[in-house]
Amino acid sequence: MQIVLDAFGRPQSVVVLGGTSDIATSLIDTLVAEGCGTVVLAGRDPRRLDQAAARLLASGAQAAPTVVFDAIDPAGAGDVVAKCEAAAGGSVDLVVVAVGELGDQDRDMASPERVAQMVTVNFTWPAAALAEVATRLRTQGQGRIVVLSTIAGVRVRPANALYGSAKRGLDAFAMALADELVGSGVSLHVVRPGFVHSKMTAGHKPAPFAVSPEEVTAAVRRGIAADQRVIWAPGVLRWVSVLLRLLPPSVWRRLPG
């Protein structure tokens, strides 16, 4: 199978870890509309994966195999990546890492088990999978990786400590990995959206500069075309993040969830 250097110039094969994510779904729908042939969807819910795969096939994808995994098992992350690569036919142009869980701060902080699970799902499993993806794409000689992070990891709010801190860890790991991959033929892009209207945020009050999954997709496409390592969605969050870092602790502690 030919590998396409430009991940948005009709990639032949894409792997999505977190295959039912609304942001990932929007991105993959666009790629399939532009001629992407094979999309491997990996996630926890077999029924939702099958529904997503059927929609992609109806939209023109040639193949949309699914791989079921649970992100509470980081020791199995390497095997999941290997299964996805095999399902893609042995070569992958683009890998999207969209694994994550927002959780419930008050409930989760009252349970050590939930604290461990939130850190595992939002940081440990994706980091383990990323390491394996990077190794395989480096061996392949080319490819792109897109990691969905969040502005919540730039400076972690007390009201969102678990999700924000776990995502901050993943963001930092991905940025370091991006440096390591320079010159390998593999590029890694970290996407930092703000509040996104999606299944994960349903029932939560939108924050300023809220965007749709489609707006995040547009930002990702522009960012990769410009070879940006960090992609903000919307772009104004780049400057908002600077202000957030400068707020004194007395003000920061009072920010709402």
C-alpha positions, 0 to 999 in steps of 0.5 A, a space after each residue: 500500500 502506498 503511503 501518502 506524505 501529506 496526511 490531508 492529501 488523500 491519505 490511504 489509511 487512518 487509525 483512530 484511537 478513540 474512534 467514537 470521539 465527536 472531534 475525531 468523527 468530524 475529522 474522519 468524515 472530512 477525510 473520507 469525503 476527500 478520498 480516504 480509503 481505510 479507517 480503523 476505528 478503535 474504542 470501548 463500545 462495540 455497538 457505537 464503533 459498528 455504527 460509526 464504521 457503517 456510516 463511513 462505508 456508506 460515505 465512501 470508505 473502502 474499509 472501516 474495521 474496528 478494534 475494541 479495547 478498554 483504556 483502563 488497561 495500559 499494559 495492553 496498549 501496544 497490542 491494540 496499536 499492533 491490531 490497528 496497524 494490521 487492520 489497516 493493511 500494514 501501513 498507516 498514514 495518520 494516527 489520531 489519538 482521541 482517547 479521554 474521559 471528562 469525568 465528574 470532579 466532585 464524585 471522582 475525587 471522593 474515590 481513589 479508584 476513580 482518581 486512578 482510572 481518570 489518570 489512566 484513561 486520560 494519560 497513561 493509556 494514551 501515552 503508552 499507545 503513543 510510544 508504540 505508534 511512534 515506534 511503528 511509524 518511525 520504522 515505517 519512515 513516515 506518517 503523521 500523529 494528531 493528539 487531542 489535548 485541551 487548554 485545560 492542561 495549560 494551567 490546571 484549575 482546582 475545579 477540574 484538577 483530575 481531567 486537567 492534570 492528566 491531560 497536561 501530562 499527556 500534552 507534555 509527553 506528546 510535545 517531548 515525543 514530537 521533538 524526538 521524532 524530528 528528522 524521522 519522517 514522522 510529525 506529531 501535532 498537539 491539538 488544544 481546543 477549548 470547550 467543544 460542544 460534544 457528547 463528552 461536554 453535554 450538560 456542562 455550561 459552555 465556556 467562552 470561545 466554545 467551538 463545534 467539532 467541525 470548527 476543531 476539524 477546520 483548525 486541525 486542517 489549517 494547522 497541519 497545512 502550516 506544519 504547526 506543532 501546537 494547534 489551538 481551536 479557536 486560535 484566540 486561545 493561544 493568547 488566552 493561555 498566556 493570560 491564564 498563566 499570568 493570573 495570580 493564585 488568589 484569582 486563579 483559585 476562584 475560577 469556576 469549573 
